[in-house]
Amino acid sequence: MTLTFNCSQAACDFFSRIHKGKKITTVHQAPPTQASGEDLHTNPDQWLVHAATVQRKHVLLAIHLKTRYCMLFFDMKKADAEGFVQTFINRWTNGVMDLAMKGGLLDFVDPQIIEQLSNDLRQSFLMLQRGDRSGQTHINEVLRFFKWDAEDFDFVNQPWSAVRYDALTNQRPRSVKQQKGYIYPDEEMLIHWLITVGRVPVSKAEQVREIYRHALRAQVD
């Protein structure tokens, strides 16, 4: 698996620095022959990354284009692509484990696969200068909510749970052009992860989806 981080212009600037008058960056130009737009949404390895500033701190947001699962990274170090990817891997795997735990589905997650995934992704990732309009729309919405929350909570000087914030964000329903009705990013990511990473058969994964939904309904009741 090679993850592709499609970077908005703001993210391209974030992952770049000037050294002795020369621009140094880990972001590459996207080949003109590569897929773009809606074609990216069916590719399971495509993420969109955007950068912003909140309370004078750098904020990165990454959204999975297929499932619309979004993660927010606060106070990241500029031009440190490797550091971002490491934090991304940890947050992604921790988030999936949290979802599996809430749904009583930990038996479907092999810890050895998580360790292997982490090792592989550290060595194999790609950053491209390429945006996505619908993905950016969802990122902008998440960022807007975060800015509102930041007015009432000191994210700079007080500890906060990034995994918990991601969980709240990904419980909000989203509309995706390729699918009827609304999807829930947390549910879609869990199923996607089990199939593509955990190698759970699709038929079994759909059974897991029902187990997950039933577990969440039970928690609400």
C-alpha positions, 0 to 999 in steps of 0.5 A, a space after each residue: 500500500 502506498 498512500 497518496 497525499 493530495 496537497 492543497 496549495 496551502 498544504 504545498 506551502 506548508 511542506 516546503 521551505 527555502 534553503 539558500 534561496 532554493 525551494 525544498 519540498 516533498 510535494 511533487 507535481 501530479 502527472 497530467 495523465 493521472 486520474 483526478 476529480 471523481 476518479 480519485 474517490 474510488 481509489 482507496 489510497 487517496 487522501 486530501 491534505 490542507 493546511 491552516 492557522 488557528 490561534 497562531 498554530 499550524 493545523 493540518 487536516 487530512 480527509 480520505 476521499 473515498 470514505 470522507 474520514 477526516 483527521 485534524 493535526 494541531 501544532 504540526 512542525 512546518 516542512 516536516 513531512 516525515 513527522 506528519 506521516 508518522 503522526 498520521 499513521 499513529 492517529 489513523 491506526 489508533 482511530 480505527 482501533 477505537 472504532 473497533 473497540 466501541 463496536 466490540 470488533 477487536 477480534 477482527 483487527 490483527 495487531 501484527 498487521 497494524 505494526 506491518 502497516 506502520 512500517 510500510 507506510 513510513 517508507 512508502 508515501 507520495 505527496 502530490 500538488 493536487 486538489 479535490 473540490 468536494 473533499 476540500 468542501 468537507 475539510 472547510 466545514 471541519 475547519 470551521 467547526 474547529 475554529 469555533 471550538 477553539 474560541 471556547 477551549 485553549 487548544 494551545 496550552 491545555 491537553 486535548 484528545 485528538 482521537 476524541 475530536 476526530 471521533 466526534 467529527 466523523 460521526 457527522 453524516 456526509 453526502 458523497 456524489 457516488 452514493 445515495 443518501 448519507 454516509 457516516 465516515 467512521 463506519 465507512 472507514 472501519 469497513 474500508 480498513 478491515 477490507 483493504 488492510 485487515 483483509 477481511 472478505 467483503 461479505 464478512 465486512 458487511 456483517 461486521 457493519 451490522 454488528 457495529 451499527 447494532 453496538 452503536 444503537 445499544 450505546 445510544 439506548 
